[in-house]
Every structure is written in C-alpha cells, then in structure tokens.
Amino acid sequence: MITRLCLRKCLHNLHTRSLVYASEAITLYPSTPVIIPNEVPEFQESHHLFDKCPDISISYCNNVLLELSRANSNIEALKFYVGIRRKGVLIDESTLSCILKVCGSLCDAEIGRQVHCQSIKFHLLENVSVGTSLVDMYMKMKNVKDGERVFGDMLERNVVSWTSLISGYARNGMVDRALEAFGLMHVEGTKPNPFTFATLLAALADECDVEKGKQLHSMIVKYGFESTVFVGNSLIFLYTKSGFFQEGRAVFDGLDEKSPVSWNSMIAGLLTNGRHLEALDVFCKMRLAGVILGQPVFVSVIKLCGNLRALGFVRQLHCLISKSKFNFDLNVIISLMASYARCSELDDAFNLFAAMSGSQNVVSWTALISGYLQNGMIEKAANLFYQMRREGVEPNDFTYSTILGSHPTISLFQVHALVIKTNYDNLASVGTALLDAYVKAGCIGEATKVFQSIAKKDIVAWSAMLAGYAQQGDAESAVRLFRRLAKDGVCPNEFTYSSVINACATPMAAAEQGKQFHGFSIKAGVSNSLCISTALVTMYAKRGNIESAAEVFKRQNERDLVSWNSMLTGYARHGYGWKAFELFEEMKRRKVEVDGITFVGVISACTHTGLVKEGQTYFDMMVKDLKIHPTMEVYSCMVDLYSRAGKLEDAITLINTMPFQAVSTIWRTLLAACRIHRNVEIGKLAAENLISVQPHDAAAYVLLSNLLAVTGNWHERGKIRKLMDERKIRKETGYSWIEVKTKIHSFMAGDISHPLSDRIQMKLEELGVRLKDAGYQPDTNYVLQDVEDEHKEALLSQHSERLAIAFGLISTPPGVQIQIGKNLRVCGDCHSVIKLISKLEGREIVVRDSNRFHHFRNGSCSCGDYW
C-alpha cells in the first residue's frame, strides 16, 4: 500500500508526469480536452506514482478515482484512469461506475461510449452499479434513448437504478415520463427512497404542478420520509414556488431538523409570494436558532429588506456582511446595491459600485441602472448606460430589458438597433420589454412586429401584447390574439385574462365577449385572483352592467385600492351617487389609504347628483385633511360640479387659482355648461381659451356655435360656422350603436341605410303617437338650426339614439334590456323621450353617452335628470 508520505515525495514529478499522461489521454481518447493545472491537491498527484510502485491494488485505484470524482476533478480522474489502463491494472465494477460518473459530468459522448464498450468487454454490464451509472451518464448527455435502452437491458434494478432513470427524465424536462417511471417502479415492487421523492418533487416544482405534488406528499408521509430534511426542503420549494406558501410553511414548521437550505427555501418562498413580513419573521427565528448564514440567505434577506424599504435592516445586514467572509462576494454586494436603491439611498448604492474597483461586471452595472430608473432618475440611468458601453462592458438581455424603461430619454429605435445587432431580439424577456416600450410610446404597429419576431414567446410576452391592444382599445385584435394563444397551446395566466378582459371594456367591443372571458377564467380557476376580479369590476362597470360589477366586487377575497376605486367610479358614472358615498365611507372605516383617483370618483358622484356642497366638502377633505395634491382630473371634476349647477363664476374662480394652466377638458366642460345656462359672456371666454389650447378642436367652435344658437344670435353663429369652413374644421358626426346577436348596428341622425329602415320608421311613428298621448311635448330648443318648429320636431324624432332604440325594440324579445352607446351627449329632449319609452314599453334602457351612463326604468333615469 502506498502511503501519503510516498505521495509527498513524488510531488516534484507533477509537471513531467502530467505531460506524459496528457499525451497518453489524447492518444487513447482523441476528443478528450486535457487541462494541465498549475497547482493540484495532493490526492490528484497519485497517478504519477505508477513509475515508483510497480504493484498497485485496484482498491487503492478506486479510492483515488472516488476522491477525484468527489472533488469534481474530472479531467484528472480521466487521466488517472488512462494510467490504470496503461499499467494493465484489472478494473472492476467500482472502477467503471466511478469513471462513468466522470464521463457523465464531462458530457463527452465519445469517451462514454468507449467506457461502455469496456464494460461489455469485461463482462461487467450486468452489474447493477455499472448499469445504473450508464443510465445516469446517458441521461446527463441528454441521450434519453440510449439511457432507456441500457435500463431496459438491466437484469437487476434497484432503487438507485430507478431513481437515476427518473432523475434523467426530470433533467431532460420529461416530467410525465418521470411520473410514469415512478408508477412502473411501484408495479415492480421497488420501494422508493427519499432521493426518489426529492427528484420528483423538484421536477414538479419546475412545472408548478402542485396537485401531483400533494399526491406525492401523501406517499412521503406513508413511507415515513416527511422528517427527512432534503425531502422537506423539496416540498417547501414546490409549495412556495407554486404559490401555496401556507402549505410550505406547514412543512417547514413540521421539520424536526432544519438545514440552512430549509431556512433559505422558506424565506425565498415567502419573499416570492410577497409575504415580506412573514419572511422577516422566519429570518429572525433563524438567527435565534444560531444557524450560520450562507450566501443564499444573505442574498434573499437583503432583497427582502429592500422590498420592505427597511433601510435600518439593510444597514445592519451590511455591517454583518462586512464582518463575514462574504464581504467581497459579488452577488451579495449587488444585492446590497439593489436594496439601497429601493430605499432611495442611491449614494450608498453608487459607493458600493465604485468600491468594486475594476471588478464591476454587466450585472453590477445593470443593478445600478435599474436603481436609478426605480427612483425616477431616468437621465442618470441613461448616462450610466452610455458610460457602461464606453468602458467596453457589453450589455446583456437584462440590461436591455431594464434600459428600455428609460424611454423617451434614450432613443427607443437606437436601443432596438443595438438589440438586433447583439442578437437579443429573439429573446422573450428583451422582446417583451421592447414591445411594452413601443406600446407606451403609442407605436402599436412596431410593438406587433417585435412580438412576431420573438422566437419563443412566453406567457409574459403574450400578456404584454394583449395589454398593448387593451391600452389602444383594440378589442378585436386582443380577442384574435387570445384565440391564437389558445390555438398554440399556451396556457393563459391571470395577467393574460386580465389584459383581454380590459380590452373587452372598450365601448366598441361585443358585450358578450367580456362575459365569455369571465367564464373562461372561472373554468381555469383564476377568476378570484385580484387582477382578474378587478378587471371584471372595471369591465362590467364600463359596459353598463353595474349590478354584475357589484357582485364581482362583493366576492373579492382580497381588494386593493384599484378595486375600490373601480367600483366607486362605476357607481358615480352610473348615477348611483348614494352607493358611491356609502362605499367611500366603508373605505374610511376600513382605513383604506385613498388617493386622488378616489376623490375623482366621489366628486363625480356629487356632480352627477347635483350635490355641490358635498362635493366641496370632499374637495376640502382631500386638500386640507389628507394633504393630497389635486390633479388636473380632480380640478376638472370640480369645474364640472360648479358648471352643471350653474355656478359658472365659482368655476372661473377655481380655474384662476389652479397651480397649473387649465387643459382643454376644463374649458370644454365650462363651455358646454355655458350653452346649457345660456351664459354668452363666460362662454366666449371659455371658447377663446379652448381655441388657444387646441386651435383645431371642433368642440370649441361647435359648442360656441350652439350657445349662440340657443340665445338666438344666428348672425354670430353664422360667422363661427364660416370660420370653421375657412379653417377646414369638421364637426364630429354624432352616431349611436346597439349590439344585437353579437352584431353591432350603427345609426346616424336621419339614417335610412339600415336594411330594416322601414320597420324602424314604422316603430318611431307608433312611438310618436303613444308619446303624445302620454303628454310628450317636443323641446325644439335642442334643434340648433334656424328652421320652422314643425321641421324641428321632425329632426328631433330622427336623432340617432331614437333610431337605435327603435331597432332594439323590434329586434329583441319583450322585457329584454336594451343597451345603446352614443359618441356625443344625449340631448335633453331625447332624454325625456327615452324616459317615457322605458315606461310605455316596460323595458330597461341603458344609454352610455360621452359623459356617463343613464339607466332608464319605468319613466325615470338614474341620473336624476342631472344628465
């Protein structure tokens, strides 16, 4: 037996003997990459002792091979094996099993096949250990077919053999085959061991298949492996990765012994599921348990403290790291940088970056750029990106995905060109960021081209493209894309459903489409997720079905501010002011932190119900009590509140006290109110300001023209119309539409182009007689043309909303709700007529105009005539 003293004496032969064996390895195995290290541990030099000791036992050789393999010194192990064969040492099953493991680690198919041939030559293939090693080797080389063939030829199989096969399937992404092999293993009577279960759990975690994981969990309990640490760790990882953090916590709490991996898996899992405070609690317990902190724990906890914006904890961790061996660990330092950035301590983040002194890499650059972007310092982030490129650091896919958020400071087209040049344009992550940037820039055509160029589209890319169509109000393209997604076999997630449901909220989308996607989300089991349920509340409220919106809202297990605001705004737009006020009071009771959008909703509710005093009270509460700075939208609501109530002077005073210039919406609102209240002086002022903000906005000219018409100033009105002609400004054509049997029918005033026009006119004539019998008197003030009263009545009867309602009455069964849309506001005369029609026909009629929803029931409207 060769002693360690003999090994030390022979160290001086290191480089000479290494060159000899490297030469022999190349001769025997031409494809073998041989690396001659400068320094090798003692046990790696034992293969140089053959010249000193002519007789070497196979047990010693196997021990050396095993040590080399465990040290991951695979090239040295291979050279040692070559030396054994050169000396003619008779190998056994242990030798082959070990060298096959080495071949698998090297992933060299040619060497592996030669060793396979030697196992046949020495009649060792029937040995279960050799067969198992062969299966494992082929599976690591992604040669599943040969691995299966070897396994099928094995005369004897044990649990290790089966586990190697299962692990091979899992490693190659063949989870179903792995589960099938597990079932066959049971059929053949082989009892699985903890490693078998851990392998399967890891594979199911990659697929987030928690249902099959639960079945395995029950078997683990049956076999008594639930207290095995690495099995428990696998269960924790499966549950937390799949979003079942409570089940993962139960497994964690049930472990009698917890390894550092157990603690880190639990912390990382809770962090992934947004349970930051619980993750911090687990970390504190970990510290109390005296567990030595490793690099993964530091990275997870630093990220956790950053997400919590807990700057004090971040600084404490920084001090702890400074005293540990991880002080110069790049991943830990980058995590600290990211957390300081999240806490808006960018100077500290930059100091850490600068202290790297030459070891900055693309990851650290990207982390710093991302930090500046998160804090709104877009120009600084763009400058860092340029500096990074000047210093020769090539951006990676994460860098491009990050910097695309700095548009428009950085040229979107230039970054796109760089992405194409560096061949990152096919990556889903970069492509998704690029198409999202194009969508935000309003370039939906470019976004579509980017989406089509992504080679392997993941669900995030699909969802981003759907969100882009939803943002553009293109429901037809969104629905078409969703169908293509389903056809391609992509499983939609909650964000995919929420995007397409948001697209269905647009006025021109088919009414039934949103309901269909609601049904699909229920079938998929994701309808109760926060983003989908909130999208459903918004969609139903915008499509006139406030009752369904309220039902979805009531069933929400979890609500965020967006949910509350969507429901409150929905009630306001539908004229249910008192429900909006009740909801606001409930938000206050539950201590929901409100924002400006909340007050837009509640002040709008006051506007649509004529509650001026209450609206002023809410505005004062917002500004004085809650210290929320009013946005332009809030001011616009207040101007609308005063204007509708005829308090035009108050509206002017508010406009003059605003901290910024009034936008066109405010002047348009005031001008429209001046027409209703016939205030020519303020109307001209509003029109003048509106034209100065938007010279080619037809609304300014039309509203002023209408104001002059209702006050009888036909000469001035003629001048305005002439000015419109000179400036080539065209009035927006009013039209209404109704959906019947998934088809949308549109009408303009006096329209006779519809195939059922004769029947529509007959229905209007019938309604005209019944309306007069019910006491209806036409209000010809809403005909802004200088014609005879009789002709004015005829013009009123042919308004587009009346044509749409008449068509709905003849095309739908009695009692069915009629819902129409209109691109302009409903005139006062039509409003009175529709109230009467709802009573005469016994129908609920919902009209969505450019301003709000009107629910007409039994002769009354939800707006309370504050239309």
Summary of the structure (lengths in Angstrom):
residues: 867
radius of gyration: 37.3
end to end distance: 102.4
largest distance: 125.7
contacts: 2814
relative contact order: 0.02
helix: 68%
strand: 3%
